[in-house]
Structures are given as structure tokens and as C-alpha cells.
Amino acid sequence: MTDAVLAVGRVGSIRGTRMIRTTLFWAAVLVLAWAIVAFLYAPLASVLGKAFLAEGRVTTETIARLADSRNVRQALWNTVWMTAATLITVNLVGLFQVVVLEFVNVRGSGFLKIAFATPLVFSSVTAITGYNFVYGDHGAVTELLTWIFPEMERRWFRGWPAVLIAHSFLMTHYHFLFLRAAVRRVDYSTVEAARSLGASPFTALVRVVFPVVLPTVFAISLLVLLSALTSFAAPAIVGGREFRMLNQMILGLNSIRRADMAAMLALMLGAVSLIVFLALRWIESRGRYTGGVKTPVPMQRLDIRNRFANTAVHAVAWALFVIYATPVVLTILFSFAPSASIAMDVLPSRLTLSNYVTVLTESQTVEPLINSAVMSLLAVGVVLALSLFASHLIARYRHVSLAVLEFSLFIPWVLPSSLVAIGLIIAYDASAPILFGNVLLGSYAILPIAYGILIVPMMVRLIGASMTGLDPTLDEAARALGAGPLERFVRVTLPLLAPVLILVSALAFNDLINEYTVSAFLYNPNNRPLGVAIASMAASSNPEQLAQGLVYATLVMGFSFIIILVADRLGLGRAPLSAV
């Protein structure tokens, strides 16, 4: 009798445990579905409605008003030609870098590699701030040039030339990461064959190597096109009033309460981004990546025997070294300089830690850093949990609803940051039933939510790829030992994924800590983030403000450098180029 009672109790306990697991599972599904609808589809629907609906009917009046605006037409034209020019200049600089690092022998290539890698850690608003500090009206380089050429115009680094210069040297990181890997995997025996037939290194490069890596070049060009098209920090900080691009115009229209026109411009950017995304997916589907090809003879560097050509290549390579290294070195040096030395001296008169003490101890200066750190951690923590659950569903089950889930989570990859911001503004500027009557606009939570939207695709992609690569026999062995789904996940899957989860979280945090585009649209006095603070300091004429901006830039660079080193050690970034 007692055994029977115990058996019944065990059955009841098992059923109760299963019921709890099932309840928690469906609760998590509902939370995930609610988040997708509330923060992806509802904002996007709001943007479409604001752009194409007026008084309950479909209208194209917004398009007509945009077409009639001279400022909008000018911003559109600026965006088009700047994107085209950037595509040309970045490819020229990026291709030359790869040739110097991987195809021909150039003295000091190790130092060149370090300089050419700086856009990986010196990017976004941080890099633009550094460029503006070094090349701006009172920058160290400008001071040196005006000392040599007294009649030189101090405002040479302003307007469209400054934007194009910044784009040309800050958007080559795709070439450094992916094109170098592609060239390394070209079969060197084909180059040797061309050389044996009398081909020069340049001829072998153009006729043998370039056709093989052309798909990678094309994919990189699309990524550069998308980056230039949605550029915001460069035109906002160094473009000045003379040169505005579409993202600036979207922000301006939103600030004067022309949400319909801002929404339409954001949709235009989104449409072009979608076309670029589909093109990248098409390239990926063709499976022509040289980066994944195993070749019998690894690439070897060639000597340039023509003395003139060798001298020219060395001269250009080291000129690029100076261009890349100068903003980084001077930004770091002047972050340790007395504020009186900033905007006055070509090099610091002396070094001090006072700027760092001020930034890290005074409440007014440390607040943006704390705000960005807290909001980024909140976004990363929530998105990590949702991405882990979503990736587990996608990897384990096969159902049409999961295909919809995966597609939904990749939507932000297609959307420009300005469209994400405008969607949240339009959808939640008043109490919303889907948010249980809360108003999101103007609240502290709006930036962490926006940050979370931005990092969802990357986290789902990397976590999903790692989860798919796990050995299924480990889970089967745990199942055979009687472990339930939750126990298997916690005790088997999670420890295996832990290094990747930590690294992905760090990469996401690194992307968000100085995020600028979404922050400029959505911040308020209660959550002023680091990116906005750095941009305002870059535009300031106060030496103390400039010093604090340089400290922030140096801190961000240091953190980014650590993350990149760890990522390289663990092999992230060596996946196919179309990580998008």
C-alpha cells in the first residue's frame, strides 16, 4: 500500500514538474512574441501609416511635399553622390591595403597592419571626434600646416571634403577583415604559373587574383554602400551646415514635428537597405566565397622589382600609415594633456592624469558613461536571454512559425537606425495598449529598448550558429541518463555556449557603448548617453570639454581593442562574409 502511494506521488510530482516546465515555456514564447510585435512590427507599421495615411485614407502628399523641399532634395543628392564617391575611394584605399599586406613585400608591413586595423577600434562617433580634433580648425595637424603655410584656410576639414575623407579611411575595416582572408586563400600556384609566363606582379594581381576574389569585393562594396548611405556621425560632426545627408534631414524633420516627412525619408533609406540586404543574401546563396576554399599552395608575397613602382608603393603605404595613425596617436596623447595645451600645441607640453580624474570622478562628466553602460547592459542582458531562447527554438524545432520567428529577428538588420528610432517615436509618443497604457517616448526605457533592437540580429545569428554546431550526441547522452529538457539545457548546452555567450555579449556592449544615431533621436536629459556627449564635446570650443571628449574616445578605444583581441583568439569574424 505504501509503495503504491509513493508511486502515485512520484507520478504526480513528475506531472507537476512537466506542467511547470510547459507553463514556463509558453510564457517565454508569449513574451518573445509580444516583444517582436511591440518593438518590431508595431513601430514599422506606425512608420508606414504616418508616411502613407492621412485622415484614414492612402495619400502620396508626403512624397509631393518632400519633392517640393529644396533642403530635402539637396540632402538626397548629397547622400547619393557621397555614397557613390565613398564606394570608389574606400575600395581604392581598401584594395591597396590588402595588396600591401598580403600580395607584395613592403618593409614594415607589421606596423602598417596595426595602422590599417585601427578602424576596427576607432570608429563611429569616437573616430569622427578624433578626426575633427586632429584635422579641424584648431587641430594639431591644422596648426602644423598653417605654421608651414600661413595663408592656408583653417576650415579645410569641413563640409563634404571632411565627410569623404572620414568615410574613405574609416570604412575600410571590411577589406581588412574579409578581403585579406580571401586573398590568403587564392591558390598561389596560379600566380606562379602567370609569373612563369612573364607576367608582372601587377598583371598577376589583375588577371589572376582579382577575378577569384571579385565576389568578396562585390559583397564588401555593398556593405560599404550601406554604411555610407546611412552615415550620420561624419556629416553631423564635420559636415557642418553646408553639407547634410538624409539621416540628418530625418532628425531635423522630426525635431520640427514633421513626422510624416521624416517617416517617408526613413522608409526610403529602409527600402535601399533591403535591396542591399537581398543582394548580400544572393551572393551568399551562390556559395562562391574564396574565404572557405582550401588551397594546396598558400599565398606568398611577391617582390616588386621595378624600382619606381616599388618606391611608389612604399610611399603611398606609409602615407596611409600616417593618415591612419595620426588621429589615434594624438587622440590618446592629448587625452593626457592639460586642457590649456589642447587646441594650442601640435604636441602636448606635458602629460597628466587630471582629465581622467575629472571624467571618472565628477558626477556631471561621468554620468553619460554610466548612462550608456547601464543602458547597454540592460539591452544586452534582455536580448541575450531572448536570443538564447529563440535560437534554441530555431535550432531544435522545424515549423513554419519558427521560420517567421527567424525572419522577424533579422528585420533590424535591414532597417537603418534612423528608421528604428522614428518607428519608436511615432508608435509610442502616447499611451499604447500594447505597452499596457504606458508612454515610451521621453522615458528612460526607450534607449535600452532601441539598443536591444539594434543588436538582436547579431546575437541571434552568432548564438544560433554556435548552437547548431554543438554535438547532438551530448544532449542525447544526457537524455538517456534521465535529464529533462531544462536540466539538459542548463547543465550541457549552456556551459558549452558560455564562451560564445560572453564574447557575443561583449561585442554587443562594445557596439552600444558609444552608439550615436539612435541615441541622437531618442535621448532625453534623464538618459543622455556617451555617444551624444562625445559629439557635443567634439563641437565645443571649450578646451576642457575637448579634453573630456578625448578621454572618452580613448577609453572606448581601449575597451574595443580588448574585445577585438579576444574575438580574434576565439575565431569570431572568420565566418562567411554574409554574417548579415
Phi, psi and omega per residue, in radians:
M1 nan -0.767 -3.140
T2 -1.120 -0.723 3.118
D3 -1.066 -0.704 -3.139
A4 -1.117 -0.718 3.134
V5 -1.125 -0.750 3.123
L6 -1.092 -0.700 3.126
A7 -1.103 -0.778 3.116
V8 -1.076 -0.693 3.125
G9 -1.114 -0.710 3.126
R10 -1.133 -0.723 3.123
V11 -1.082 -0.756 3.119
G12 -1.117 -0.683 3.115
S13 -1.118 -0.737 3.121
I14 -1.091 -0.772 3.123
R15 -1.108 -0.701 3.109
G16 -1.108 -0.718 3.115
T17 -1.121 -0.747 3.116
R18 -1.106 -0.682 3.137
M19 -1.133 -0.721 3.110
I20 -1.106 -0.769 3.129
R21 -1.092 -0.745 -3.136
T22 -1.123 -0.723 3.123
T23 -1.103 -0.789 3.122
L24 -1.122 -0.674 3.140
F25 -1.069 -0.881 -3.094
W26 -1.240 -0.498 3.041
A27 -1.132 -0.732 3.107
A28 -1.141 -0.678 3.087
V29 -1.064 -0.772 -3.139
L30 -1.128 -0.719 3.111
V31 -1.100 -0.755 3.128
L32 -1.104 -0.791 3.130
A33 -1.099 -0.735 3.114
W34 -1.078 -0.755 -3.132
A35 -1.100 -0.715 -3.134
I36 -1.144 -0.804 -3.131
V37 -1.156 -0.789 -3.030
A38 -1.233 -0.648 -2.965
F39 -1.997 -0.043 3.042
L40 -2.058 -1.025 -3.041
Y41 -1.349 -0.721 -3.125
A42 -1.108 -0.814 3.081
P43 -1.084 -0.693 3.136
L44 -1.134 -0.733 3.093
A45 -1.105 -0.639 3.125
S46 -1.139 -0.695 3.109
V47 -1.124 -0.784 3.117
L48 -1.067 -0.760 3.135
G49 -1.118 -0.763 -3.134
K50 -1.140 -0.601 -3.093
A51 -1.360 -0.631 -2.977
F52 -2.041 -0.056 -3.121
L53 -2.081 2.442 3.058
A54 -2.549 2.096 -3.119
E55 0.974 0.692 3.052
G56 1.392 0.160 3.126
R57 -2.284 2.696 3.122
V58 -1.271 2.361 -3.107
T59 -2.512 2.696 3.046
T60 -2.015 0.303 -3.124
E61 -1.072 -0.592 -3.137
T62 -1.081 -0.729 3.115
I63 -1.091 -0.724 3.133
A64 -1.110 -0.723 3.132
R65 -1.153 -0.670 3.088
L66 -1.119 -0.720 -3.131
A67 -1.151 -0.499 -3.128
D68 -1.429 -0.241 -3.087
S69 -1.484 2.082 3.135
R70 -1.132 -0.664 -3.141
N71 -1.133 -0.693 3.123
V72 -1.174 -0.766 3.123
R73 -1.063 -0.707 3.134
Q74 -1.150 -0.746 3.118
A75 -1.110 -0.681 3.105
L76 -1.117 -0.789 3.124
W77 -1.124 -0.738 3.108
N78 -1.032 -0.725 -3.127
T79 -1.151 -0.718 -3.107
V80 -1.142 -0.922 -3.049
W81 -1.288 -0.551 3.091
M82 -1.166 -0.676 3.090
T83 -1.093 -0.767 3.127
A84 -1.127 -0.785 3.137
A85 -1.118 -0.722 3.120
T86 -1.081 -0.712 3.136
L87 -1.025 -0.703 -3.139
I88 -1.236 -0.894 -3.039
T89 -1.186 -0.697 -3.138
V90 -1.144 -0.703 3.110
N91 -1.158 -0.681 3.098
L92 -1.081 -0.855 -3.128
V93 -1.172 -0.794 -3.103
G94 -1.130 -0.763 3.119
L95 -1.116 -0.723 3.120
F96 -1.085 -0.754 3.109
Q97 -0.999 -0.810 -3.105
V98 -1.132 -0.705 3.099
V99 -1.066 -0.763 -3.122
V100 -1.153 -0.677 -3.071
L101 -1.445 -0.503 -2.962
E102 -2.149 -0.283 -2.986
F103 -2.038 -0.593 -3.120
V104 -2.155 2.750 3.114
N105 -1.453 2.105 3.075
V106 -2.263 2.306 -3.120
R107 -1.131 2.397 3.127
G108 1.340 0.473 -3.083
S109 -1.082 -0.473 3.093
G110 -1.107 -0.749 3.085
F111 -1.179 -0.674 3.106
L112 -1.086 -0.703 -3.139
K113 -1.058 -0.740 3.124
I114 -1.085 -0.776 -3.133
A115 -1.142 -0.760 -3.105
F116 -1.216 -0.317 3.127
A117 -1.505 -0.128 -3.060
T118 -1.035 -0.545 3.098
P119 -1.074 -0.283 3.091
L120 -1.208 -0.518 -3.112
V121 -2.033 -0.274 -3.108
F122 -2.025 1.496 -2.984
S123 -2.484 3.107 3.059
S124 0.970 -2.521 -3.052
V125 -1.156 -0.490 3.111
T126 -1.104 -0.823 -3.128
A127 -1.183 -0.722 3.140
I128 -1.095 -0.667 3.073
T129 -1.073 -0.770 3.113
G130 -1.110 -0.755 3.118
Y131 -1.111 -0.739 3.139
N132 -1.135 -0.650 3.132
F133 -1.173 -0.701 -3.057
V134 -1.418 -0.731 -3.036
Y135 -1.827 -0.050 -3.088
G136 -1.246 -2.992 -3.016
D137 -0.948 -0.692 -3.114
H138 -2.059 0.414 -3.124
G139 -1.241 2.853 -3.094
A140 -1.075 -0.757 -3.137
V141 -1.171 -0.710 3.115
T142 -1.114 -0.706 3.090
E143 -1.062 -0.734 3.134
L144 -1.147 -0.771 -3.110
L145 -1.157 -0.709 3.133
T146 -1.248 -0.423 3.031
W147 -1.225 -0.646 3.110
I148 -1.372 -0.716 -3.129
F149 -2.108 1.508 -3.025
P150 -1.015 -0.467 -3.097
E151 -1.507 0.019 -3.081
M152 -1.200 2.480 3.107
E153 -1.276 2.158 -3.112
R154 -1.184 -0.486 -3.075
R155 -1.571 0.600 -3.117
W156 -1.198 -0.535 -3.140
F157 -1.663 1.259 -3.108
R158 -2.722 2.586 3.110
G159 1.385 -2.705 -3.040
W160 -1.124 -0.603 3.101
P161 -1.058 -0.694 3.137
A162 -1.137 -0.720 3.134
V163 -1.110 -0.764 -3.129
L164 -1.157 -0.701 3.095
I165 -1.084 -0.819 3.137
A166 -1.070 -0.788 3.109
H167 -1.050 -0.773 -3.007
S168 -1.079 -0.580 -3.051
F169 -1.868 -0.125 -3.138
L170 -1.874 -0.099 -3.112
M171 -1.952 0.360 -3.136
T172 -1.628 0.093 -3.073
H173 -1.160 -0.485 3.079
Y174 -1.132 -0.703 3.086
H175 -1.118 -0.759 -3.113
F176 -1.091 -0.691 -3.083
L177 -1.391 -0.852 -2.914
F178 -1.786 -0.724 -3.095
L179 -1.231 -0.606 3.064
R180 -1.049 -0.757 3.123
A181 -1.114 -0.658 3.137
A182 -1.154 -0.748 3.140
V183 -1.147 -0.662 3.129
R184 -1.052 -0.482 -3.068
R185 -1.696 0.120 3.004
V186 -1.274 2.399 -3.123
D187 -1.194 1.993 -3.076
Y188 -1.172 -0.373 3.131
S189 -1.097 -0.534 3.096
T190 -1.210 -0.615 3.085
V191 -1.189 -0.732 3.111
E192 -1.071 -0.693 3.124
A193 -1.092 -0.748 3.114
A194 -1.135 -0.689 3.133
R195 -1.149 -0.650 3.131
S196 -1.160 -0.396 3.099
L197 -1.569 0.129 3.062
G198 1.697 0.142 -3.115
A199 -1.293 2.453 3.060
S200 -1.348 2.880 3.085
P201 -0.957 -0.701 -3.141
F202 -1.130 -0.744 3.125
T203 -1.124 -0.737 3.104
A204 -1.098 -0.661 3.111
L205 -1.104 -0.844 -3.061
V206 -1.290 -0.708 -3.009
R207 -1.575 -0.403 -3.054
V208 -1.989 -0.956 -3.020
V209 -1.316 -0.846 -3.024
F210 -1.041 -0.760 3.113
P211 -1.042 -0.539 -3.121
V212 -1.259 -0.690 -3.081
V213 -1.625 0.091 -3.080
L214 -1.003 -0.727 3.095
P215 -1.031 -0.658 3.100
T216 -1.179 -0.711 3.100
V217 -1.059 -0.731 -3.131
F218 -1.132 -0.757 3.130
A219 -1.124 -0.732 3.100
I220 -1.087 -0.694 3.133
S221 -1.073 -0.654 3.103
L222 -1.164 -0.679 3.100
L223 -1.149 -0.708 3.088
V224 -1.123 -0.732 3.113
L225 -1.002 -0.777 -3.132
L226 -1.151 -0.715 3.127
S227 -1.119 -0.750 -3.141
A228 -1.201 -0.682 -3.116
L229 -1.072 -0.675 -3.080
T230 -1.772 0.275 -3.122
S231 -1.030 2.416 -3.119
F232 -2.329 -0.813 -3.060
A233 -1.101 -0.814 -3.074
A234 -1.090 -0.948 3.126
P235 -1.144 -0.537 -3.124
A236 -1.228 -0.645 -3.035
I237 -1.645 -0.786 -3.073
V238 -1.920 -0.162 3.118
G239 -1.239 -0.545 -3.127
G240 1.231 -2.984 3.133
R241 -1.299 -0.289 -3.069
E242 -1.369 -0.413 -3.022
F243 -2.350 1.959 3.138
R244 -2.178 2.489 3.078
M245 -1.970 -3.139 -2.951
L246 -1.077 -0.709 -3.118
N247 -1.077 -0.670 3.071
Q248 -1.129 -0.696 3.131
M249 -1.140 -0.663 3.095
I250 -1.087 -0.770 3.110
L251 -1.108 -0.737 3.133
G252 -1.127 -0.760 3.120
L253 -1.112 -0.688 3.115
N254 -1.148 -0.642 -3.116
S255 -1.201 -0.432 3.092
I256 -1.743 0.325 3.038
R257 1.105 0.634 2.971
R258 -1.855 1.139 -3.068
A259 -1.097 -0.560 -3.132
D260 -1.124 -0.762 3.134
M261 -1.235 -0.674 3.079
A262 -1.092 -0.712 3.133
A263 -1.114 -0.716 -3.132
M264 -1.145 -0.759 3.105
L265 -1.114 -0.696 3.105
A266 -1.099 -0.673 3.098
L267 -1.148 -0.625 3.082
M268 -1.072 -0.799 3.079
L269 -1.078 -0.717 3.131
G270 -1.092 -0.670 3.137
A271 -1.121 -0.766 3.117
V272 -1.153 -0.692 3.111
S273 -1.077 -0.668 3.110
L274 -1.113 -0.721 3.120
I275 -1.084 -0.759 3.116
V276 -1.104 -0.759 3.129
F277 -1.039 -0.795 -3.141
L278 -1.135 -0.621 3.097
A279 -1.136 -0.706 3.104
L280 -1.142 -0.711 3.098
R281 -1.123 -0.622 3.113
W282 -1.138 -0.742 3.102
I283 -1.084 -0.736 3.136
E284 -1.090 -0.726 -3.084
S285 -1.143 -0.427 3.137
R286 -1.326 -0.331 3.034
G287 1.095 0.708 -3.070
R288 -1.890 0.531 -3.124
Y289 -1.315 2.132 3.058
T290 -1.233 -0.359 -3.112
G291 -1.102 -0.358 -3.111
G292 -1.829 0.161 -3.077
V293 -1.620 2.313 3.070
K294 -1.565 2.156 -3.092
T295 -1.989 2.543 -3.087
P296 -1.243 -0.524 -3.103
V297 -2.151 2.001 -3.129
P298 -1.203 2.701 -3.127
M299 -1.119 2.454 3.074
Q300 -2.199 2.609 -3.115
R301 -1.378 2.548 -3.113
L302 -1.855 2.597 3.032
D303 -1.461 2.415 3.051
I304 -1.596 1.878 -3.020
R305 -1.466 -0.404 3.081
N306 -1.252 2.081 -3.026
R307 -1.095 -0.733 -3.121
F308 -1.137 -0.797 -3.136
A309 -1.121 -0.700 3.125
N310 -1.098 -0.760 3.120
T311 -1.119 -0.741 -3.128
A312 -1.117 -0.747 3.139
V313 -1.119 -0.762 3.108
H314 -1.099 -0.723 -3.112
A315 -1.116 -0.796 -3.136
V316 -1.167 -0.732 -3.127
A317 -1.049 -0.779 -3.108
W318 -1.362 -0.417 2.984
A319 -1.150 -0.727 3.065
L320 -1.114 -0.649 3.080
F321 -0.992 -0.806 -3.139
V322 -1.107 -0.751 -3.124
I323 -1.099 -0.739 -3.115
Y324 -1.295 -0.729 -2.999
A325 -1.380 -0.573 -3.039
T326 -1.012 -0.894 3.141
P327 -1.063 -0.660 -3.122
V328 -1.180 -0.865 -3.085
V329 -1.109 -0.795 -3.103
L330 -1.231 -0.590 3.068
T331 -1.069 -0.793 3.130
I332 -1.162 -0.802 -3.110
L333 -1.061 -0.850 -3.070
F334 -1.290 -0.265 3.024
S335 -1.186 -0.349 3.083
F336 -1.774 0.122 -3.074
A337 -1.648 2.650 3.014
P338 -1.058 2.541 -3.095
S339 -1.020 -0.537 3.133
A340 -1.147 -0.405 -3.135
S341 -1.423 -0.389 -3.088
I342 -1.288 2.404 -3.131
A343 1.173 0.251 3.109
M344 -2.222 -0.688 -3.034
D345 -1.900 2.621 3.037
V346 -1.258 -0.649 3.046
L347 -2.267 2.650 -3.123
P348 -1.033 2.445 3.097
S349 -1.252 -0.576 3.051
R350 -2.777 2.967 -3.097
L351 -1.981 2.534 -3.109
T352 -2.656 2.742 3.069
L353 -1.707 0.104 -3.042
S354 -1.065 -0.631 3.123
N355 -1.103 -0.728 3.131
Y356 -1.181 -0.684 3.109
V357 -1.086 -0.746 3.133
T358 -1.100 -0.840 -3.086
V359 -1.116 -0.710 -2.996
L360 -1.587 -0.135 -3.088
T361 -2.064 -0.543 -3.117
E362 -1.456 2.336 -3.013
S363 -1.074 -0.668 -3.088
Q364 -1.166 -0.644 -3.100
T365 -1.506 -0.541 -3.117
V366 -1.456 -0.273 -3.072
E367 -1.025 -0.807 3.101
P368 -1.027 -0.676 3.123
L369 -1.127 -0.762 3.114
I370 -1.145 -0.753 3.127
N371 -1.008 -0.866 -3.119
S372 -1.124 -0.713 -3.140
A373 -1.106 -0.808 -3.121
V374 -1.146 -0.826 -3.114
M375 -1.147 -0.658 3.105
S376 -1.164 -0.731 3.105
L377 -1.114 -0.718 3.093
L378 -1.056 -0.834 -3.127
A379 -1.087 -0.807 -3.116
V380 -1.116 -0.759 -3.116
G381 -1.083 -0.826 -3.123
V382 -1.174 -0.815 -3.099
V383 -1.173 -0.590 3.096
L384 -1.067 -0.789 3.132
A385 -1.113 -0.809 -3.138
L386 -1.152 -0.713 -3.130
S387 -1.168 -0.656 3.122
L388 -1.111 -0.783 3.126
F389 -1.159 -0.790 -3.129
A390 -1.125 -0.732 3.130
S391 -1.123 -0.643 3.094
H392 -1.101 -0.762 3.109
L393 -1.100 -0.817 -3.073
I394 -1.137 -0.674 -3.102
A395 -1.314 -0.543 -3.002
R396 -1.615 -0.621 -3.015
Y397 -1.970 2.730 3.076
R398 -2.151 1.886 -3.129
H399 -2.732 2.630 -3.115
V400 -1.065 -0.573 3.140
S401 -1.140 -0.530 3.120
L402 -1.315 -0.515 3.022
A403 -1.142 -0.685 3.067
V404 -1.136 -0.707 3.108
L405 -1.049 -0.835 -3.122
E406 -1.097 -0.760 3.101
F407 -1.047 -0.744 -3.108
S408 -1.096 -0.712 -3.083
L409 -1.259 -0.299 3.091
F410 -1.655 -0.038 3.138
I411 -0.963 -0.787 -3.110
P412 -1.048 -0.369 3.094
W413 -1.166 -0.459 -3.119
V414 -1.524 -0.448 -3.011
L415 -1.541 2.305 2.983
P416 -1.103 2.660 -3.138
S417 -1.013 -0.634 3.139
S418 -1.123 -0.598 3.112
L419 -1.212 -0.675 3.057
V420 -1.032 -0.802 -3.108
A421 -1.143 -0.824 -3.132
I422 -1.090 -0.657 3.108
G423 -1.065 -0.778 3.120
L424 -1.159 -0.653 3.137
I425 -1.123 -0.838 -3.087
I426 -1.221 -0.705 -3.050
A427 -1.259 -0.575 -2.949
Y428 -2.255 0.672 3.027
D429 -1.501 0.003 3.055
A430 -2.488 3.018 -3.133
S431 -1.043 2.358 -3.072
A432 -2.145 2.264 3.132
P433 -0.998 -0.649 -3.091
I434 -1.189 -0.349 3.050
L435 -1.789 0.359 3.076
F436 1.072 0.679 3.059
G437 1.465 0.070 -3.112
N438 -1.496 2.700 3.044
V439 -1.803 2.152 -3.075
L440 -1.533 -0.685 -3.087
L441 -1.098 2.255 -3.124
G442 1.553 -0.083 3.139
S443 -1.574 2.875 3.092
Y444 -1.151 -0.559 -2.986
A445 -1.283 -0.300 -2.986
I446 -1.142 -0.643 3.134
L447 -1.240 -0.788 3.054
P448 -1.009 -0.647 3.106
I449 -1.132 -0.800 3.121
A450 -1.098 -0.740 3.090
Y451 -1.037 -0.747 3.131
G452 -1.055 -0.703 3.116
I453 -1.064 -0.702 -3.087
L454 -1.141 -0.622 -3.025
I455 -1.677 -0.110 -3.119
V456 -0.953 -0.894 -3.069
P457 -1.050 -0.780 -3.125
M458 -1.070 -0.788 -3.085
M459 -1.183 -0.734 3.124
V460 -1.127 -0.719 -3.103
R461 -1.130 -0.865 -3.078
L462 -1.241 -0.728 3.111
I463 -1.169 -0.727 3.128
G464 -1.093 -0.728 3.116
A465 -1.105 -0.714 3.124
S466 -1.180 -0.674 -3.125
M467 -1.195 -0.660 3.112
T468 -1.139 -0.534 -3.113
G469 -1.441 -0.011 3.133
L470 -1.234 2.587 3.118
D471 -1.247 2.009 -3.095
P472 -1.168 -0.344 -3.117
T473 -1.169 -0.455 3.105
L474 -1.155 -0.745 3.105
D475 -1.164 -0.684 3.127
E476 -1.135 -0.655 3.119
A477 -1.150 -0.729 3.097
A478 -1.124 -0.639 3.100
R479 -1.132 -0.715 -3.132
A480 -1.125 -0.464 3.109
L481 -1.496 0.070 3.046
G482 1.648 0.128 3.131
A483 -1.305 2.388 3.098
G484 -1.377 3.041 -3.097
P485 -1.008 -0.788 -3.112
L486 -1.166 -0.731 3.137
E487 -1.144 -0.694 3.113
R488 -1.114 -0.698 -3.130
F489 -1.156 -0.769 -3.078
V490 -1.257 -0.708 -2.989
R491 -1.682 -0.298 -3.119
V492 -2.027 -1.037 -3.027
T493 -1.193 -0.853 -3.040
L494 -1.068 -0.783 3.094
P495 -1.076 -0.620 3.114
L496 -1.180 -0.582 -3.117
L497 -1.510 -0.205 -2.987
A498 -0.917 -0.828 3.134
P499 -1.051 -0.716 3.136
V500 -1.187 -0.712 -3.141
L501 -1.085 -0.742 3.134
I502 -1.115 -0.782 -3.100
L503 -1.201 -0.751 3.121
V504 -1.080 -0.704 3.102
S505 -1.106 -0.717 3.126
A506 -1.150 -0.714 3.101
L507 -1.101 -0.745 3.114
A508 -1.121 -0.765 3.111
F509 -1.068 -0.699 3.117
N510 -1.093 -0.667 3.104
D511 -1.178 -0.584 -3.007
L512 -1.560 -0.446 -2.951
I513 -1.064 -0.551 3.084
N514 -2.172 0.528 3.095
E515 -1.023 2.433 -3.021
Y516 -2.107 -0.749 -2.994
T517 -1.081 -1.031 3.125
V518 -1.077 -0.668 -3.126
S519 -1.066 -0.710 -3.132
A520 -1.119 -0.533 3.125
F521 -1.374 -0.640 -2.854
L522 -1.984 -0.183 -3.032
Y523 -1.240 2.792 3.046
N524 -2.466 3.013 -3.077
P525 -0.986 -0.388 -3.112
N526 -1.433 -0.301 -3.085
N527 -2.445 0.670 -3.131
R528 -1.034 2.034 -3.008
P529 -1.571 3.054 -3.055
L530 -1.148 -0.724 -3.122
G531 -1.028 -0.751 3.122
V532 -1.175 -0.701 3.128
A533 -1.106 -0.752 3.136
I534 -1.100 -0.750 -3.135
A535 -1.102 -0.743 3.132
S536 -1.181 -0.624 3.093
M537 -1.190 -0.613 3.130
A538 -1.136 -0.553 -3.120
A539 -1.522 -0.083 -3.071
S540 -1.424 2.617 3.041
S541 -1.719 0.013 3.124
N542 -1.420 2.084 -3.111
P543 -1.004 -0.608 3.136
E544 -1.166 -0.689 3.066
Q545 -1.113 -0.761 3.107
L546 -1.053 -0.734 -3.136
A547 -1.079 -0.748 3.134
Q548 -1.140 -0.661 3.079
G549 -1.103 -0.673 3.109
L550 -1.185 -0.622 3.069
V551 -1.095 -0.818 3.104
Y552 -1.029 -0.782 -3.125
A553 -1.069 -0.715 -3.139
T554 -1.178 -0.720 3.110
L555 -1.084 -0.757 3.133
V556 -1.126 -0.742 3.104
M557 -1.041 -0.776 3.142
G558 -1.065 -0.777 3.131
F559 -1.143 -0.745 3.139
S560 -1.090 -0.678 3.137
F561 -1.085 -0.751 3.116
I562 -1.097 -0.760 -3.128
I563 -1.112 -0.749 -3.139
I564 -1.112 -0.713 3.111
L565 -1.082 -0.786 3.140
V566 -1.131 -0.739 3.133
A567 -1.072 -0.718 3.130
D568 -1.141 -0.682 3.127
R569 -1.123 -0.621 -3.110
L570 -1.555 -0.057 3.026
G571 1.511 0.148 3.075
L572 -1.247 2.639 -3.112
G573 1.584 -0.039 3.117
R574 -1.776 0.154 3.064
A575 -1.268 2.994 3.094
P576 -0.936 2.646 -3.036
L577 -0.980 -0.616 -3.039
S578 -1.383 0.870 3.040
A579 -1.079 -0.205 3.013
V580 -1.345 nan nan
